[in-house]
Amino acid sequence: MSLFSRMQGQTRSALLCACLISLQLAGCASIVPSQADKFVDDASQALGSAQSSFAIEGRLLFKQGRRNDHLRFTWDHSEARDTLMLTAALGQGVARITREENAAQLESADGKKFAGRDWQALSQQVFGQALPLDELPQWLRGARPQWTGEKDGWKIAVTQAQRVKFKCSDTTACQQHQLAQVTSALVPRRIEFSKDDISLSIIVETWGDDE
């Protein structure tokens, strides 16, 4: 049975994209991005350092066999909550995913709802198998220094990175953790996941303030 036999149409593909980039991150610093700098293609440069709280926007390119889907996303993350919105190319809402402590929920544009104790349980319910959500998000936030890897049969490749300057939004917290007021991190701009005939490309276009 196909991985997607339980879902239908564009919403089905959107849900997979959403689950693959849904984040359950942890971090001690209250840091938000202030500005994106240049793009980097040199894989000899280590990625990082990892960030924890931010807001990003971008595009998802999903392929399975002859099927191609193009979606846009906005993602707001804090230690307490994640909110991921998916829209079609013309701006129509496709799906909304939220994560709070011990709870994850997905709601599609047609009103269907799925819930689980975490992202692993949610993907098991939606697709009939757990996706490697505990590992893949670490790449998106810059927690893996290498540009390629593999997890549970999924091949992971960062094909372009970007250097982003981050400012500390909580002076007291940054002083407690001895963090600089402004830091620079090399984080993925384009990252690709593939397994069997499934491929997903995530392109981060905008870093914004989550305050």
Backbone torsions as a table, in degrees:
resi	resn	phi	psi	omega
1	MET	NA	135.0	-179.5
2	SER	-63.2	148.8	176.9
3	LEU	-55.7	-28.7	-173.4
4	PHE	-105.8	12.7	-175.3
5	SER	-67.0	-17.5	-178.9
6	ARG	-90.5	-6.2	-179.5
7	MET	-119.4	166.0	-178.0
8	GLN	-136.0	145.9	171.9
9	GLY	63.0	-159.2	-175.8
10	GLN	-66.2	-32.2	178.6
11	THR	-58.7	-39.7	179.8
12	ARG	-58.9	-49.4	179.6
13	SER	-64.6	-37.9	179.6
14	ALA	-62.1	-38.3	-178.6
15	LEU	-65.7	-38.3	177.3
16	LEU	-64.7	-47.0	178.5
17	CYS	-56.9	-43.2	-178.0
18	ALA	-62.9	-46.4	-178.4
19	CYS	-64.4	-34.8	-178.2
20	LEU	-68.8	-26.5	-179.3
21	ILE	-112.3	4.1	177.1
22	SER	-64.9	138.7	-170.9
23	LEU	-115.4	141.1	172.0
24	GLN	-130.1	75.9	-168.1
25	LEU	-96.2	162.6	174.0
26	ALA	-134.5	146.3	178.5
27	GLY	-171.9	152.8	-176.4
28	CYS	-98.5	-17.7	-173.5
29	ALA	-96.5	144.2	173.8
30	SER	-97.2	85.3	-174.3
31	ILE	-122.2	135.1	177.0
32	VAL	-126.5	146.6	-178.1
33	PRO	-73.0	143.3	179.6
34	SER	-112.1	-27.0	-174.2
35	GLN	-166.1	137.3	174.9
36	ALA	-92.0	140.1	-178.6
37	ASP	-108.2	-137.1	-172.2
38	LYS	-83.0	160.0	175.4
39	PHE	-86.1	148.8	-176.5
40	VAL	-130.0	131.1	178.0
41	ASP	-113.9	-1.1	-175.4
42	ASP	-84.2	104.5	-176.0
43	ALA	-72.1	-6.0	177.2
44	SER	-76.5	-14.4	177.6
45	GLN	-86.5	126.0	-178.8
46	ALA	-69.2	140.8	176.2
47	LEU	-79.3	154.2	178.0
48	GLY	122.9	177.1	6.2
49	SER	-83.9	164.0	-175.5
50	ALA	-68.9	142.1	176.8
51	GLN	-111.9	160.1	-175.7
52	SER	-120.8	-41.4	-176.1
53	SER	-119.2	121.7	-178.5
54	PHE	-168.0	175.6	175.3
55	ALA	-134.3	132.4	-179.7
56	ILE	-134.3	157.9	173.5
57	GLU	-132.3	153.0	179.0
58	GLY	179.9	-159.8	-176.0
59	ARG	-125.5	151.1	174.2
60	LEU	-119.9	130.8	176.3
61	LEU	-118.4	113.5	-174.5
62	PHE	-115.2	133.0	178.3
63	LYS	-133.6	137.4	169.8
64	GLN	-145.0	109.9	-175.2
65	GLY	62.6	-123.3	179.2
66	ARG	-88.9	-3.0	-176.7
67	ARG	-83.9	136.0	176.7
68	ASN	-133.8	130.4	177.2
69	ASP	-130.8	139.4	178.8
70	HIS	-122.3	122.3	-178.5
71	LEU	-131.5	160.3	172.3
72	ARG	-112.4	154.1	179.3
73	PHE	-141.1	153.1	166.6
74	THR	-127.4	138.8	-175.3
75	TRP	-139.1	121.6	176.8
76	ASP	-112.4	125.9	-178.3
77	HIS	-126.1	137.3	165.7
78	SER	-137.8	172.9	-179.9
79	GLU	-62.7	-30.0	-175.7
80	ALA	-90.0	-21.6	-170.8
81	ARG	-157.2	146.9	170.1
82	ASP	-123.7	140.1	173.5
83	THR	-133.2	122.0	-178.6
84	LEU	-122.9	122.2	179.4
85	MET	-112.4	132.6	176.8
86	LEU	-116.0	135.4	178.5
87	THR	-133.1	154.7	175.7
88	ALA	-76.1	173.2	-175.8
89	ALA	-58.4	-32.5	-178.6
90	LEU	-91.3	6.2	174.5
91	GLY	99.0	-2.7	179.4
92	GLN	-70.7	138.1	178.3
93	GLY	-66.2	139.8	-180.0
94	VAL	-116.2	-47.5	-178.5
95	ALA	-160.2	155.7	177.1
96	ARG	-132.7	130.5	179.6
97	ILE	-124.2	135.5	177.5
98	THR	-128.8	151.4	176.1
99	ARG	-136.2	127.7	171.2
100	GLU	-129.7	-179.0	-178.1
101	GLU	-60.3	124.3	177.5
102	ASN	60.9	24.1	-179.8
103	ALA	-156.7	134.9	174.6
104	ALA	-135.9	140.7	-177.9
105	GLN	-141.2	142.1	175.6
106	LEU	-124.5	131.0	176.8
107	GLU	-128.5	122.6	-179.8
108	SER	-87.1	168.1	-176.8
109	ALA	-64.6	-24.9	179.7
110	ASP	-88.8	10.2	173.7
111	GLY	92.9	-1.8	178.5
112	LYS	-71.4	138.5	-178.6
113	LYS	-125.9	141.6	176.3
114	PHE	-133.4	141.3	-177.9
115	ALA	-138.8	150.3	177.3
116	GLY	-155.4	167.5	-179.1
117	ARG	-71.9	-23.9	177.3
118	ASP	-157.5	-177.3	-176.8
119	TRP	-67.7	-32.6	178.2
120	GLN	-62.9	-48.0	179.9
121	ALA	-65.2	-36.7	179.6
122	LEU	-64.7	-45.4	179.8
123	SER	-66.6	-33.8	176.0
124	GLN	-61.9	-41.5	-179.7
125	GLN	-69.4	-41.9	-175.5
126	VAL	-74.5	-42.1	-171.2
127	PHE	-111.0	-8.2	-178.8
128	GLY	83.4	4.4	174.6
129	GLN	-156.5	148.5	-179.2
130	ALA	-78.8	133.5	175.2
131	LEU	-93.9	154.0	-174.7
132	PRO	-76.0	60.3	-173.9
133	LEU	-75.0	-16.7	178.7
134	ASP	-74.1	-21.3	-177.6
135	GLU	-102.8	-45.4	-172.9
136	LEU	-59.7	-39.9	179.4
137	PRO	-61.1	-26.5	-179.1
138	GLN	-62.3	-32.2	177.8
139	TRP	-69.0	-40.0	-176.3
140	LEU	-65.3	-30.8	-177.3
141	ARG	-96.7	6.2	175.9
142	GLY	83.3	23.4	-178.1
143	ALA	-88.8	-5.5	177.1
144	ARG	-113.1	120.9	-176.9
145	PRO	-72.3	-25.4	-177.4
146	GLN	-81.6	162.4	-177.2
147	TRP	-96.7	-15.7	179.8
148	THR	-135.6	156.8	178.4
149	GLY	-174.6	-175.2	-180.0
150	GLU	-151.4	142.7	179.4
151	LYS	-148.5	119.8	177.4
152	ASP	51.7	40.0	178.1
153	GLY	87.8	-9.8	177.4
154	TRP	-86.8	124.8	173.8
155	LYS	-87.8	134.9	-175.1
156	ILE	-123.1	131.8	-179.9
157	ALA	-144.8	123.7	170.6
158	VAL	-86.8	118.3	-177.2
159	THR	-101.6	-14.6	173.9
160	GLN	-157.3	140.3	178.3
161	ALA	-120.3	169.2	175.7
162	GLN	-140.4	143.9	178.4
163	ARG	-92.3	123.0	-175.3
164	VAL	-120.5	136.5	175.6
165	LYS	-93.2	131.2	-179.2
166	PHE	-115.4	141.6	174.9
167	LYS	-114.0	148.7	-179.6
168	CYS	-79.8	124.9	-178.5
169	SER	-91.6	-10.8	-179.4
170	ASP	-130.7	97.1	-174.7
171	THR	-58.7	-41.9	-178.8
172	THR	-62.6	-46.4	-179.9
173	ALA	-62.8	-41.1	-179.3
174	CYS	-67.3	-35.9	177.0
175	GLN	-67.1	-39.3	179.7
176	GLN	-62.5	-38.3	-178.3
177	HIS	-97.0	9.0	177.4
178	GLN	55.4	47.1	179.4
179	LEU	-100.4	144.8	177.7
180	ALA	-69.8	152.0	179.5
181	GLN	-66.2	-33.0	176.4
182	VAL	-131.7	126.7	178.6
183	THR	-128.3	164.4	178.6
184	SER	-123.1	137.9	179.7
185	ALA	-134.4	143.2	174.2
186	LEU	-98.2	108.9	-175.0
187	VAL	-120.9	156.2	-179.1
188	PRO	-61.9	134.2	168.9
189	ARG	-96.8	-41.2	176.5
190	ARG	-129.8	126.0	179.6
191	ILE	-133.4	140.4	-175.2
192	GLU	-123.2	134.0	175.5
193	PHE	-114.9	138.3	178.9
194	SER	-147.0	144.4	176.6
195	LYS	-159.3	126.9	-176.4
196	ASP	54.6	-122.9	-179.2
197	ASP	-99.9	16.3	-178.5
198	ILE	-104.2	133.4	173.3
199	SER	-139.7	142.7	179.9
200	LEU	-136.5	124.5	175.6
201	SER	-110.6	132.0	178.5
202	ILE	-116.9	122.5	179.9
203	ILE	-116.2	115.3	178.1
204	VAL	-87.4	118.7	-176.5
205	GLU	-101.1	-32.6	-172.5
206	THR	-139.0	132.3	169.0
207	TRP	-105.2	133.0	-179.1
208	GLY	-134.5	179.4	-178.5
209	ASP	-88.2	132.1	-179.2
210	ASP	-92.9	7.8	-179.4
211	GLU	-78.7	NA	NA
